[in-house]
Amino acid sequence: MSESPAPTAPRVNEYTAAFLLLRLFLGLRTLLAGVEKFESGGKYTFENYYANMTRMASGITGASFMPLWMTKNFAHSLGYLLIIFGAALLLGVKTRCTLVLTGLLYVGLSFGLMAVQESEGVAWLAIHVGLIAGALVLVRHNRFSVWADKS
Amino acid sequence: MPDSPSPYPAFTRRDFLATGAKLGAMLVAAPAFVRAATGSQTLNVGLIGCGEQGRVLLNAALKIPDIRFKAVCDIWGYNRTYAERLLGKFGHEAKPFEDYREMLAAVPDLDAVIVATPDFVHAEHTNAALKAGKHVYCEKLMAHTVEAARSMVVTARETGKLLQIGHQRRSNPRYQHARDRLVKEAHLLGRINNASGQWNRAVTEDLGYPAKYALTEDKLNQYGYANMHEFRNWRWFKRYAGGPISDLGAHQIDIFNWMLGANPSSVLAGGGVDYYKNHEWYDNAYVIYEYPTPTGIVRCTYQVLTTTSAGGGYHEYFMGDEGALKISENPKYTKLYREARAPEWDQWVDKGLIGRPGSGEGAPAPVKPWEKPKPKLGGPSKSATVDVRETAELSAWDIPVTLDKAIHQPHLENFFDAIRKDTPLNCTGDQAFASAVTVLKVNEAIAARTMLTFKPTDFVV
């Protein structure tokens, strides 16, 4: 009979803390990524938002094979979606589902940057997608949610 | 039987000679008459000196319409053949000559001559061409001595022919815009108090030559050269030229005079042959000039260093109390700076005289078309970085005028336009004489190790 102690599973609150940190980071990052799209010259307005997003859409279209209607639709909805997903992550609203949708949004954004060969931006987004994938692995330890996922 | 009257008018020997002379004169003048009658603007040009600078001028002139090179002259067959072949490729049938006197005699219908020989023969070649009735474009520095330069101005006056000296910055549209619009019209620099100029150039090897094409000692001596090494590297030897201050500095010191509209009253200089063992001329020189101008003294420094490319290349820098202009033939060294105390410059942007900070040449990489411009950050706090004696930072603006031609082309165009249309030259012999006096005094000041003064009459022929 061995005298060494039996391995014990990590305590639940360590996983909970790890996920919470990820959720907070991703929530803040996503929320602020959406908010900054309304900024121009230090001012935040809807007018700035549409100017910024139209510039983004026409810039991507001008440098890639993607049609303007596609990039415009994506760009004009991007900021709102980032804010919604960011807030949902912070509040804990259907976190599993929100993580998947946020991940898909970042993959979509990566696709646009891949199309214009913006490797640096793609690499940054890949880090985001990797963090979301890690969060999905830990999502079962999610706590402090206003609207929890069904277990 | 009385002589019947002849049906033909009497034709004496005297009549024959007079008519023959008139016909001969008409034949000689025929090309000019034909050109005048047909409205042709083509100018016949000869080149004396087909070395490095001659080739630069040839290549620039070949881009100008209605120029026909009819003769090239160089004492070295190697250079002569190069120029002849280059011109042949562009359809110019230029006759080669070793001696400029033969060229001037054998090709009488030349309208103009370009002189790109070593400085010590500029006056000889220019004066001969002017006396032969040709307009002359002569490379700078116009001569290696003040007296030689003076003789060129006098000959131009006596013959009534045009003399343009190759200070080509005066015809550069960016320089003209800077002086005429930014400094004179908009007064963007305020009162100019100081200027600096420099040409820092890395070590260069002496020029060699293919041994089989070397000139004989007799031939070299006939044309005033001691040996083949000095013939190829004449810029470094005192009997042929004025050294780096003349080769490089002349361009920029000429711009001091031109921009300030004045000649200096004194010069203080130091320099020496400190690096090169087989050269005679100073390989580095530091100069201080004082220019009396209507708004006060402008003190200018100039340096020419031939052993380093460090220190910011080559440019002229005019500094006033409201702004500063850094200008060079190389656009990357060109910038306009506004002092924080100066009146706003936005009106000059709207008028197209200047570009906003960060636009144009030398600006940081533009924001990608799909990116949102990033908000400006505050940066480190002022108290942590700025000494109390520092004054507010300059803002950098752009000059929206660039030259899209070879740098010598506008100056040659100005010369040819002056011949064809009687438009004013951008660098007459008189103007270049003042610059030559300004430049050549530097070598005297270095040798004398003391401040030398100029009299206003020194700059006048």
Chai-1 contact restraints between the chains, C-beta under 6 A:
chainA,res_idxA,chainB,res_idxB,connection_type,confidence,min_distance_angstrom,max_distance_angstrom,comment,restraint_id
A,N52,B,K372,contact,1.0,0.0,6.0,A-B,restraint_1
A,M56,B,W370,contact,1.0,0.0,6.0,A-B,restraint_2
A,G59,B,P369,contact,1.0,0.0,6.0,A-B,restraint_3
A,G59,B,W370,contact,1.0,0.0,6.0,A-B,restraint_4
A,I60,B,W370,contact,1.0,0.0,6.0,A-B,restraint_5
A,G62,B,P369,contact,1.0,0.0,6.0,A-B,restraint_6
